[in-house]
Amino acid sequence: MKTLSSLKLETVCQLKEVQIEEAALDAQLLITHVLEINPVDYAIEGDLLIDDKSLTEIQRLVDLRLSRMPMSQIFGDKEFWSLNFKVTKDTLTPRPDSETLIEACLKEINNPKAKLRILDMGTGTGCLLLTLLSEFPNAKGLGTDISEKALSVAKENAKNLSLLKRADFQISNWTKNLADQDKFDIIISNPPYIGLVEKESLSPEVRDHEPDTALFSGPEGLNDYRLIADQVFTHLKPDGLIIIEVGHTQADNVKEIFISSGFNNITVYKDLGHRNRCLVIRQ
């Protein structure tokens, strides 16, 4: 057996040895998860004795983190817009930056009762589509992805959030498998936008544990924007809007791609770090 105080010190040291920046926070989350104690008790109950069974389970989780597995995959879920989403190795972890797309949509469509049809391309966990459906109770939506495994996760999240009756899911490379008559008020997407030249500079959590198909898009990270810009017009209703995430240095390049495809009404939204994070595009 060990005391909580000695366990905390040992765990933080292990995590720091592999250059995990938030070692203290990760140690707290892993230990409190197994012991089922709150952060206050974690801070003050240093003499608490930890039994061997709990120590073994804590070390199992710590070993996963030492392999640089993301915390979201260790726990199997991640909060996004105050909703909880299942996460696996087959999906991107929902990130706070992507909440900018939700904020932009709510600002552009200032009517919570709107009867919208929403398309989420590359849906992954379904976090964008399902969050919008939670905000617009009269809306229905379709999530597409090229990964059957990702779609399975999205369906499970829809069920867990009691949104499955208003959400459909379909295998598709962007809009390729959609019928021409499928039209949407909102087309939203967080596409792959990292250039292959950046791969080795990424953190191991991203590079080694998240799906390449959801991360990388050609040498400069722009290939999928070109595909999307070529395809979406057919599926956008009159006065509909496209909301698309961009890398914080890519806004100008992505704007030019959509302008070349005939879209001229484009607004840039910034994330909480005041970086360009998404484009809202109208016909």
N, C-alpha and C positions, 0 to 999 in steps of 0.2 A: 504493500500500500504506500501511497504518497500523499503528502498534503497538497491542497489546491495551490498553495503558494509555490511549492517546488515544481509542480507540474506546469504551471504557467511559465515560469522562468525557463524550464527545459524546452517547452514547445516553442516559445518565441525564439530561442537561440537556434533551434533546428530550422525554423522558417527563414531566419535572417541569413543562415549559412548558404541558402540557395538564392539569395538576393530578392526575396519577396518583400516588396516595399511596405505593405501593410501587415507586417508580421504580427504585431500586437493585436490588431483587430481580428485577423484571421484566427489567431489562437483563441481569442475570446469566443468567437462564433462557433468554432469546432468543439471546444470544451463545453460551453453552455448547452449546445445542441444535444450532446450525449448525456450530460448530467441533468438536463431539464431544469436549470436554474436561471434566474434572471440576471441582468448585468449588474445590479446592485449587490446581490449576493456574491457574484463573481469577484467584485472589487473588494469586498470587506471580509469574506469568510476564508481567509488565508489558511486557517488551521483545519479546515474541513478535510477529512480523510477520504481518499478516493479508493474504492475497491478495485481488485485486479480485473474483474470483468469490464468495468468502465474504462480502466486504463488501456486494456487491449483494444476496445472499440475506438477510443480516442486516437490511439497510435495508428490504427488502420486508416482513419480519416486524415490524420496528419501525413501519413505516407503518400496518400493520394495527392495531397496539396504539395508535398515535396516533389512529386513528379510534374508539378505545375498544372495539374488539372484545375480548371476554373472552379471557384466556390459554387457557382450555380450548378455545375455538373455533379459536384460532390453531394450537394443537398438535393439536386434534381428539380429545383425550381428557382424562379426569380420574380421579384415584384416589378411591375411596370404600370404606371398610372394608377397605383394603389390596387391593382389587381394581381393575382398570383398566377404565374404561367409555368407549366411543366417545361423543363429544358433537358435535352439530351445531346449527345455528341453529334447528332444529325441535324441540329438546329443552331443558329446563332443565339447567343445569350441576348435577350432584350437589354438595350442600353438606354440610360437617361437621355442621351443626345437625340434618340429617336422620338422622344416625347414631344420634341419640337414640331414634328409632323402633325401630331394630335392637336397641339395648341394652334397651329396654323389653320387646320380644318375648322376648328370651333370658331375661330375668328372670322373666317371666310363665310361660313354658313351659320349665321347667328339665329338659328331656329331649331331648338331641340326636338320639335315635333315634326320636322321635315321627313317626308316619305322618300328616302334615298335608296338608290341601288349602288352598292360599293363593290369595287374590284380591288383586291389586294394581291399584287403580283409578287411572287417570291415570298409567300406568306410565312414560311418557317414555323415558328411557334404559334402563328396567328395573332400575335400581340397587336398589330396595327388594326386589322379588321375587327377583332373582337372588342378592342377598346372603343372603336368608333360605334360599334353596335350597342355597346353599353351606354354610350352618350346619346345615341339617337334611337330611342326605343321603337320607332316606326320604320327603321331602316332594315334592309336585307342585304346580304353580301355574299360574294364568292371569293374564296382564296385559291390561288393557283401556285403550283410549285413543280419543279422538275423532279423532286424527291418524294417518293411514296412514303418513306419513313418520316420525313418532315410533315407531310400531310396527315399522317396518323397521329402525330403529336398535336397538330393544330386541331384535329377533330376531338381529341381527348380534352384539350383546353376548352373548346367550345362547350362540350358536355359539362365539364366541371363548373363553368361559369353560367350554366343554364341558358346558353345562346345557340344551341345546336339547331333549334327550329328555324332560326333566321340566318344560318350560315351554311353554305355549301362549299365543297372543296373539290378541286379537279386537277389532275395532272396536266401540266402545260408548260412549255417553254415560252414564258411571257404570255402572249395572247394567241399563240399558234393554234391551239386546240379549241379556241372559242369560235362559235358560229358568228357570221357577219352581223346577224341581227342582235347579238348580245351588246346592249348599250348600258352605260353606267353614268351616274351623276358625279361620282368620285372615283378616280383611279389613283391608288396610293401604292407606293413601293419604297422599300429600302433595298436597292439592288446591290450586287457586288460592285465595289468601286475602288479596291486597292490594286495598284499596279504590281505586276509580278516582280518588278525590280525592287520593290519594297519588302518582299517576303522575308528575307533574312533579318531585317531590322525589327520585325514584329516581336512582341512578347511571346514566350513559349505557350502561354495560355491560349493565345489566339492562333499562332502558327501551327501548333502541334495538336490542338484539341478541338478546333472548330472546323466545319466543312469547307474545303477549298472552294467548292462551287458557289458558296454564299459569300466568299471574301474577294476573290480575284477576278479581274475583268481585263485581260490583255496587258500589254506593257505599261500603259499609263492609267489603267483603271477606268477607261471610258468606253470600252466596247459595248457593254450592255446598255448604256445610255443611248447609243446609236440604234441598237435594235429596238429599244422601247419607243424612241421617237418615230421610227418608221412604222410601228404597228398600232400605236394607241389611237390615232385619229379615228379609225374605223369604229372604235368601241366607245367613243366619248359622246355623250348626249350634248345637244346644243346647250350652251351655258354651263356645261360640266367643267370640272377642274381636275388637273393632275397634280398630285402632291408627291414629290420625290426627294429622297434624302441624297445629299452630296457630301463628299469629303470637303473639309473646311477650306481647301485651296482650289476646289474644282468648280465653284459656282459659275465663273465666267465661261469656262470651257463648255460646261453642260448647257448653259444658256445658248451659246452659239450653235450647239447641236440641235436644240429644239427650234431655234429661229430658222435654221436651214431646212427644217421639216415643216415650216409654215406657221409656227406658234410665235406670236409677238407680244402677248400680254403675259409677262413673267415677273413675279415678285419673289424676292429673296427674304427668307426668314433666318434669324440668328438663334443659336442655342444659348444656354445659360452662361456659357463662357464667351459670349459675344462673337462667336465664329459663325460664318455662313454655314448653315446646316441643311436647309431644304429650299426647294423651289416650288412655288405654286404657279401653275401654268394654265392659262385659258386659251381657247381658240382665238 
